[in-house]
């Protein structure tokens, strides 16, 4: 493992995903921080241009689209997972995958992702690169302990036994 410097974003490259804020945040972080952006979308070219304009292009790797089966292979080579969305997404599958892979997760304080990341120090205001950079620093400093916590959290809250039990309870209540 590095010292929390390898950042990872996985998802669609559209305006509402807030990846532009992540590029601005990267510029505020020390040069040792790098970012891998896994995904594609209508905003890909604009984000590449923005990375150049901000002077961080050499610290950003755009992988393009990766087949779903290959996504989980992206997590182990990162130190911090960042989800900078600026709209109230319903649920964040990639957040759970990153937590399962023992990564600290930074997200914005909006929608489903904010419900999944239970550490308030790692949730920032949407559209606020300064706040995002600060959360990334916090995650990088506490990386290993946060990663262990995340894995046990995902297993206890979203493991098959827990989810199956909740579904059975729901059906029993509906049928009662």
Backbone bond lengths (Angstrom), bond angles and torsions (degrees), N, CA, C in turn:
res aa  C-N    CA-C-N  psi(-1)  N-CA   C-N-CA  omega(-1)  CA-C   N-CA-C  phi
1 X - - - 1.472 - - 1.533 110.91 -
2 X 1.307 115.45 146.33 1.464 121.42 171.66 1.521 108.91 -83.84
3 X 1.294 117.63 -164.30 1.465 121.54 -179.36 1.519 111.60 -101.75
4 X 1.320 116.69 45.71 1.445 120.23 176.21 1.512 114.47 80.56
5 X 1.307 117.36 13.87 1.461 119.96 -171.79 1.521 114.87 -91.56
6 X 1.319 117.23 -16.39 1.472 119.47 -175.26 1.531 109.24 -92.87
7 X 1.326 114.91 104.50 1.457 121.10 -177.57 1.525 109.94 -92.34
8 X 1.333 115.23 148.78 1.457 120.52 -178.72 1.523 109.75 -134.93
9 X 1.328 115.46 133.65 1.464 122.33 170.05 1.524 106.56 -122.56
10 X 1.323 117.15 132.64 1.463 121.59 175.87 1.524 107.40 -126.66
11 X 1.323 116.44 123.41 1.458 118.97 176.49 1.507 112.20 157.38
12 X 1.304 113.19 -174.70 1.455 122.24 -179.05 1.539 109.10 -69.67
13 X 1.312 115.80 146.34 1.465 120.11 177.92 1.527 109.04 -101.82
14 X 1.331 114.67 76.55 1.461 121.12 176.42 1.521 107.48 -123.27
15 X 1.306 116.25 163.52 1.465 122.14 -175.93 1.532 112.10 -53.68
16 X 1.339 116.71 -44.27 1.466 120.93 -173.81 1.521 113.94 -67.64
17 X 1.336 116.82 -14.16 1.468 120.22 179.95 1.529 112.55 -79.40
18 X 1.326 117.89 -11.81 1.459 121.01 172.76 1.524 116.20 72.23
19 X 1.330 117.69 18.04 1.473 120.14 -177.86 1.532 110.97 -63.88
20 X 1.330 117.26 -29.06 1.472 119.80 176.56 1.540 109.90 -60.43
21 X 1.339 117.50 -38.65 1.476 120.18 176.58 1.521 111.31 -63.36
22 X 1.328 115.65 -35.51 1.465 120.35 178.89 1.537 110.31 -65.60
23 X 1.318 117.67 -37.49 1.476 120.37 177.47 1.529 110.84 -66.39
24 X 1.338 116.69 -40.84 1.466 119.74 176.09 1.535 110.53 -63.78
25 X 1.330 116.48 -40.46 1.471 120.51 178.56 1.527 110.38 -63.29
26 X 1.332 116.75 -40.77 1.468 120.90 179.78 1.526 110.38 -58.79
27 X 1.342 116.27 -39.49 1.465 119.94 179.58 1.535 110.88 -61.65
28 X 1.332 117.64 -29.25 1.472 121.73 -179.04 1.526 112.75 -82.99
29 X 1.314 116.75 -12.18 1.470 121.16 -179.17 1.526 109.54 -91.90
30 X 1.339 116.90 156.21 1.477 119.50 178.54 1.538 111.40 -56.46
31 X 1.337 116.76 153.85 1.473 121.56 -175.78 1.527 114.75 -58.92
32 X 1.338 118.07 -19.94 1.472 119.63 179.81 1.532 112.14 -67.88
33 X 1.347 118.10 -18.01 1.458 121.39 178.75 1.525 110.59 -75.95
34 X 1.332 116.04 132.69 1.461 121.70 176.29 1.526 108.51 -124.41
35 X 1.322 115.93 162.28 1.463 121.32 -177.06 1.523 109.46 -135.83
36 X 1.334 115.08 131.38 1.466 120.67 172.09 1.522 107.04 -111.25
37 X 1.332 115.42 125.95 1.460 122.14 -179.40 1.522 107.52 -109.72
38 X 1.341 115.11 112.24 1.459 121.54 -178.26 1.522 107.94 -105.59
39 X 1.315 116.13 116.38 1.453 120.30 179.63 1.512 110.62 142.45
40 X 1.309 115.62 176.25 1.455 120.96 -178.83 1.522 107.99 -146.58
41 X 1.303 115.68 168.56 1.456 119.56 178.82 1.512 110.78 163.38
42 X 1.325 114.68 -179.89 1.461 121.23 -173.88 1.525 113.13 -61.35
43 X 1.324 117.80 -20.10 1.461 121.40 -175.12 1.538 113.21 -96.82
44 X 1.325 118.00 0.48 1.471 121.23 -173.92 1.533 112.89 -54.30
45 X 1.334 117.30 -49.43 1.468 119.91 -177.76 1.525 111.70 -64.34
46 X 1.341 116.43 -42.15 1.469 120.12 178.26 1.526 111.08 -61.55
47 X 1.320 117.16 -38.82 1.468 120.22 -179.91 1.531 111.03 -67.92
48 X 1.326 116.93 -38.24 1.472 119.90 177.22 1.529 110.41 -64.08
49 X 1.338 116.21 -41.81 1.469 120.33 177.64 1.527 110.70 -64.27
50 X 1.328 116.23 -41.22 1.463 120.35 179.67 1.530 110.83 -63.87
51 X 1.331 117.22 -41.24 1.468 120.57 178.59 1.529 110.05 -59.34
52 X 1.326 116.85 -41.71 1.471 120.73 177.42 1.522 110.76 -64.84
53 X 1.330 115.77 -47.32 1.464 120.81 -178.25 1.532 111.23 -59.71
54 X 1.332 116.72 -36.76 1.467 121.46 -178.48 1.534 112.38 -82.41
55 X 1.335 116.52 -7.19 1.462 120.06 179.42 1.525 113.62 78.02
56 X 1.336 118.06 20.94 1.470 120.50 -179.75 1.528 112.55 -113.42
57 X 1.345 117.98 6.22 1.473 120.79 -175.86 1.534 112.22 -54.62
58 X 1.326 117.27 -35.35 1.466 120.47 179.54 1.523 113.87 -70.57
59 X 1.325 116.54 -11.77 1.469 121.41 -179.72 1.524 112.03 -106.48
60 X 1.356 116.78 1.84 1.458 121.26 -176.22 1.523 110.06 -119.57
61 X 1.328 116.26 129.81 1.464 121.62 173.98 1.519 108.60 -112.10
62 X 1.315 116.42 122.52 1.467 122.19 174.67 1.526 107.20 -98.45
63 X 1.325 118.14 113.33 1.469 119.81 -178.19 1.518 112.19 -86.74
64 X 1.342 117.08 -16.70 1.456 119.41 -172.27 1.522 109.27 77.51
65 X 1.307 115.65 -167.06 1.456 120.75 -178.30 1.521 110.15 -70.97
66 X 1.330 115.73 138.70 1.464 122.17 177.83 1.528 106.38 -121.78
67 X 1.342 118.47 135.08 1.464 119.34 179.09 1.535 110.92 -57.10
68 X 1.330 116.47 145.21 1.458 121.50 -175.02 1.533 112.16 -50.81
69 X 1.332 117.17 -41.46 1.472 121.24 -177.42 1.534 111.43 -63.31
70 X 1.322 116.64 -24.53 1.465 121.35 -176.40 1.541 112.64 -90.30
71 X 1.328 116.94 -14.18 1.475 120.34 -174.04 1.522 111.45 -57.50
72 X 1.323 117.40 -44.90 1.471 119.40 -175.16 1.533 111.72 -62.23
73 X 1.320 117.45 -21.00 1.472 120.35 177.78 1.530 111.78 -73.52
74 X 1.334 117.20 -13.22 1.463 121.14 -179.25 1.535 112.32 -77.52
75 X 1.330 116.69 -30.76 1.460 120.20 -172.46 1.536 115.17 -66.22
76 X 1.341 118.98 -43.81 1.477 117.79 -175.67 1.529 115.50 -61.34
77 X 1.343 117.66 -21.69 1.466 118.85 -178.54 1.531 111.75 -94.81
78 X 1.339 116.32 18.91 1.469 120.65 178.06 1.523 108.97 -120.81
79 X 1.325 115.88 163.45 1.468 122.11 177.02 1.529 111.85 -108.82
80 X 1.334 116.77 -32.58 1.461 121.68 -178.13 1.532 108.04 -141.56
81 X 1.341 115.70 133.19 1.454 121.36 175.75 1.527 108.26 -98.17
82 X 1.331 116.46 132.50 1.465 120.04 -177.27 1.524 110.02 -122.64
83 X 1.339 115.29 129.37 1.465 122.43 178.84 1.533 107.55 -124.43
84 X 1.353 117.46 92.22 1.468 120.73 -170.95 1.530 115.52 -92.00
85 X 1.327 118.10 28.42 1.464 122.02 -174.17 1.524 114.36 -52.00
86 X 1.337 115.89 146.48 1.472 120.34 -179.41 1.525 111.78 -116.99
87 X 1.325 118.15 14.76 1.468 122.50 175.70 1.524 107.67 -132.72
88 X 1.337 118.26 157.24 1.470 120.73 -176.50 1.530 112.98 -76.52
89 X 1.322 115.89 78.71 1.462 120.60 177.57 1.528 109.41 -61.67
90 X 1.333 117.47 145.96 1.452 119.08 -178.69 1.531 113.85 -70.91
91 X 1.321 118.65 -41.81 1.469 120.24 -173.95 1.519 108.22 -156.96
92 X 1.311 117.54 147.95 1.456 120.22 -176.89 1.517 113.18 -117.07
93 X 1.333 116.97 90.34 1.466 121.05 179.98 1.532 111.03 -59.35
94 X 1.343 116.38 -41.84 1.466 118.67 -177.88 1.531 110.79 -64.60
95 X 1.329 116.69 -30.18 1.469 120.19 177.95 1.520 109.88 -64.13
96 X 1.335 116.87 -45.60 1.470 119.86 178.15 1.522 111.23 -64.03
97 X 1.330 116.63 -39.55 1.467 119.75 178.57 1.523 110.64 -62.47
98 X 1.333 116.67 -42.82 1.469 120.71 179.51 1.531 110.45 -65.25
99 X 1.332 117.15 -41.05 1.462 120.95 178.53 1.527 110.40 -63.65
100 X 1.323 115.74 -42.48 1.464 121.36 178.68 1.533 109.81 -59.97
101 X 1.337 116.68 -33.82 1.466 122.32 179.39 1.538 111.78 -83.33
102 X 1.342 116.87 11.75 1.467 123.52 176.55 1.528 113.78 66.68
103 X 1.338 116.37 32.57 1.462 119.53 175.84 1.522 109.90 -97.91
104 X 1.336 117.18 142.50 1.455 118.75 166.51 1.528 107.77 -68.19
105 X 1.328 116.80 144.69 1.457 121.35 -177.07 1.521 109.81 -122.33
106 X 1.329 115.19 127.94 1.461 122.59 174.36 1.522 106.53 -106.98
107 X 1.338 116.89 134.05 1.459 119.51 177.42 1.521 109.71 -144.64
108 X 1.321 115.09 173.00 1.457 120.07 175.45 1.524 108.65 -86.94
109 X 1.316 114.58 157.03 1.458 121.77 -173.76 1.528 110.91 -86.83
110 X 1.326 116.21 56.73 1.463 120.36 -176.53 1.528 109.14 -149.58
111 X 1.327 116.71 136.95 1.461 121.25 174.87 1.514 114.62 70.63
112 X 1.330 114.99 -161.89 1.460 123.50 -175.75 1.522 114.97 -58.35
113 X 1.337 119.06 -43.05 1.464 119.27 -179.29 1.536 113.02 -54.81
114 X 1.331 117.31 -38.09 1.464 120.48 -179.78 1.530 111.39 -65.72
115 X 1.336 116.90 -26.74 1.462 120.21 176.21 1.523 111.41 -74.76
116 X 1.326 116.88 -27.03 1.465 120.95 -177.45 1.529 111.83 -82.58
117 X 1.321 117.39 -36.11 1.471 121.46 -178.13 1.524 107.01 -87.47
118 X 1.326 115.72 103.86 1.474 119.64 -171.21 1.529 114.12 -85.14
119 X 1.332 118.23 -0.78 1.462 121.61 178.60 1.532 109.61 -99.36
120 X 1.349 117.73 110.59 1.477 120.08 -176.73 1.531 113.89 -60.03
121 X 1.336 117.57 -25.86 1.484 120.64 179.32 1.524 112.03 -67.52
122 X 1.338 116.95 -14.62 1.462 120.78 -176.61 1.527 112.11 -107.75
123 X 1.328 116.05 9.08 1.467 121.28 176.66 1.525 107.73 -113.40
124 X 1.336 115.86 126.75 1.464 119.98 -177.32 1.524 110.78 -119.62
125 X 1.324 114.79 169.17 1.463 120.25 177.80 1.527 109.53 -69.50
126 X 1.353 117.94 134.74 1.466 120.29 176.34 1.533 110.08 -60.67
127 X 1.324 115.97 140.59 1.459 120.31 176.44 1.521 114.17 74.46
128 X 1.350 117.54 19.19 1.465 120.85 -178.44 1.536 110.03 -124.43
129 X 1.351 117.04 89.74 1.467 120.19 -177.01 1.532 114.33 -58.74
130 X 1.357 117.82 -34.30 1.472 120.15 179.25 1.528 110.04 -62.91
131 X 1.321 115.75 -46.41 1.458 122.54 179.20 1.536 109.62 -62.28
132 X 1.339 115.61 -42.53 1.463 121.35 179.08 1.530 110.74 -61.07
133 X 1.329 116.75 -45.73 1.471 121.08 179.57 1.531 110.51 -60.63
134 X 1.324 116.87 -40.53 1.472 121.13 179.90 1.531 110.53 -64.05
135 X 1.331 117.23 -43.38 1.470 121.20 177.89 1.528 110.91 -63.22
136 X 1.329 116.72 -38.81 1.468 120.70 178.51 1.529 109.84 -63.52
137 X 1.341 117.06 -43.54 1.479 120.29 176.75 1.523 111.03 -57.59
138 X 1.330 116.76 -45.90 1.462 121.81 179.48 1.526 110.51 -60.20
139 X 1.320 116.49 -46.18 1.466 120.78 179.99 1.523 111.12 -62.69
140 X 1.329 116.80 -40.72 1.468 120.87 -179.35 1.526 110.79 -64.44
141 X 1.327 116.77 -39.67 1.470 120.93 -179.08 1.523 112.15 -67.69
142 X 1.336 116.86 -37.02 1.471 120.74 -175.03 1.524 111.97 -104.88
143 X 1.325 116.56 17.54 1.460 122.16 -170.28 1.504 118.15 -42.31
144 X 1.321 117.40 -58.61 1.467 119.36 -171.24 1.523 112.48 -65.42
145 X 1.327 116.99 -44.92 1.471 118.67 -178.96 1.528 110.43 -66.71
146 X 1.332 117.66 -38.08 1.466 120.95 176.77 1.520 110.63 -63.60
147 X 1.319 116.78 -41.27 1.469 121.08 -179.72 1.515 111.90 -61.96
148 X 1.331 116.97 -43.74 1.473 120.51 178.65 1.524 110.09 -64.58
149 X 1.334 116.38 -43.75 1.464 120.68 177.81 1.530 110.23 -58.87
150 X 1.343 117.02 -45.22 1.460 121.27 -177.46 1.520 112.07 -60.66
151 X 1.334 116.05 -43.18 1.464 118.20 -178.99 1.530 110.57 -62.89
152 X 1.328 117.82 -46.08 1.467 118.56 -178.57 1.531 110.72 -67.98
153 X 1.334 117.08 -34.42 1.467 121.76 177.22 1.534 110.34 -61.10
154 X 1.335 116.94 -47.57 1.465 120.92 -179.48 1.523 110.05 -63.66
155 X 1.348 116.72 -42.04 1.460 118.66 -179.04 1.524 111.41 -65.61
156 X 1.351 117.23 -39.35 1.462 118.52 -178.14 1.529 112.33 -76.64
157 X 1.343 117.94 -37.01 1.468 120.48 -175.50 1.529 114.36 -90.48
158 X 1.327 117.31 -28.00 1.459 120.28 -172.80 1.517 113.62 -127.27
159 X 1.331 117.09 7.93 1.462 120.73 177.09 1.524 110.06 -66.35
160 X 1.338 116.90 158.53 1.468 120.82 -176.73 1.536 113.40 -54.48
161 X 1.348 117.67 -41.60 1.470 119.50 -177.74 1.527 109.99 -61.90
162 X 1.326 116.00 -46.06 1.467 120.58 -178.20 1.523 111.30 -63.18
163 X 1.329 115.82 -50.15 1.461 120.49 -176.42 1.526 110.47 -65.59
164 X 1.333 117.23 -43.17 1.465 120.64 178.98 1.523 110.17 -61.13
165 X 1.332 116.12 -43.37 1.465 120.31 178.48 1.518 111.66 -59.63
166 X 1.318 116.65 -42.59 1.471 120.80 179.77 1.525 111.33 -64.86
167 X 1.327 116.48 -39.31 1.468 120.30 179.65 1.530 109.76 -66.09
168 X 1.339 116.39 -44.94 1.471 120.53 178.32 1.528 109.77 -60.07
169 X 1.343 117.48 -45.59 1.466 120.94 178.42 1.531 110.89 -58.29
170 X 1.328 116.41 -43.67 1.458 121.09 -179.24 1.532 110.34 -61.02
171 X 1.356 116.71 -47.38 1.459 120.15 179.16 1.534 110.99 -61.22
172 X 1.331 116.75 -41.96 1.459 120.12 -179.46 1.525 110.49 -62.06
173 X 1.355 115.88 -41.75 1.474 118.88 178.30 1.523 111.09 -66.55
174 X 1.331 117.25 -40.52 1.462 120.85 179.28 1.517 112.08 -64.72
175 X 1.316 116.59 -36.29 1.462 121.19 -177.82 1.526 112.08 -80.34
176 X 1.324 117.20 -19.98 1.477 121.08 -176.07 1.535 111.69 -69.79
